[in-house]
Amino acid sequence: MMTIDSLKVNIFQEVMGMTQEQLQKVYDYIATLDLKKEREYSMSPALLEAALDYTMHVAEEDSLYTTEEAFEQVDKRLGWK
């Protein structure tokens, strides 16, 4: 089994050889992991209001997806499945 330092070095070496597209995929994947960090988000009231209006509009049309369906689409589009 590799030590944590060896893992970090190997990961860094892999990252250094990646294209921008590959790095974006890695970043997107890492962002989905629960890293136990608290994240603070700030959203303008206008953007929040627009998101709520859109959500209500879609809900009225019965076009909402379950969380599982949404994650499946993300996995497919990013090539994770």
C-alpha positions in Angstrom: 0.0 0.0 0.0 1.3 3.5 -0.9 1.9 6.1 1.7 -0.2 9.2 1.6 2.9 11.2 0.5 3.4 8.8 -2.4 -0.3 9.1 -3.4 -0.1 12.9 -3.4 3.0 12.9 -5.6 1.5 10.4 -8.0 -1.7 12.4 -8.2 0.2 15.6 -8.8 2.3 14.0 -11.6 -0.9 12.8 -13.3 -2.6 16.2 -12.9 0.4 18.0 -14.5 0.0 15.9 -17.7 -3.7 16.5 -18.1 -5.4 18.7 -20.7 -7.7 21.5 -19.6 -10.7 19.3 -20.5 -9.4 16.4 -18.4 -8.7 18.8 -15.5 -12.2 20.2 -15.7 -13.6 16.6 -15.4 -11.4 15.9 -12.4 -12.4 19.1 -10.7 -16.1 18.4 -11.4 -15.7 15.0 -9.8 -13.8 16.3 -6.8 -16.6 18.9 -6.3 -19.1 16.0 -5.9 -17.2 14.4 -3.1 -18.2 15.1 0.5 -15.0 16.6 1.8 -16.5 17.7 5.1 -15.8 21.3 4.4 -18.5 23.9 5.1 -19.1 26.0 2.0 -20.7 29.4 2.0 -22.7 30.5 -0.9 -23.9 33.9 -1.7 -26.7 34.5 -4.2 -28.2 37.8 -5.2 -31.8 38.3 -4.3 -32.7 38.8 -8.0 -31.0 35.5 -9.0 -32.6 33.6 -6.1 -36.0 35.0 -7.1 -35.5 34.0 -10.8 -34.5 30.5 -9.7 -37.6 30.2 -7.6 -39.8 31.4 -10.3 -38.3 29.0 -12.8 -38.6 26.1 -10.3 -42.3 26.9 -9.7 -42.9 27.1 -13.5 -41.3 23.7 -14.1 -43.1 22.2 -11.1 -46.4 23.3 -12.6 -45.5 21.6 -15.9 -44.7 18.4 -14.0 -41.2 18.4 -15.6 -39.1 18.0 -12.4 -36.6 15.2 -12.1 -35.7 13.2 -9.0 -32.3 13.7 -7.5 -31.3 10.2 -8.7 -32.4 11.0 -12.3 -30.4 14.3 -12.2 -27.3 12.5 -11.0 -27.7 9.8 -13.6 -27.7 12.5 -16.3 -24.6 14.2 -14.9 -22.8 10.8 -14.7 -23.7 10.1 -18.3 -22.7 13.5 -19.6 -19.4 13.4 -17.8 -18.7 9.8 -18.9 -18.6 8.5 -15.3 -21.0 5.7 -16.1 
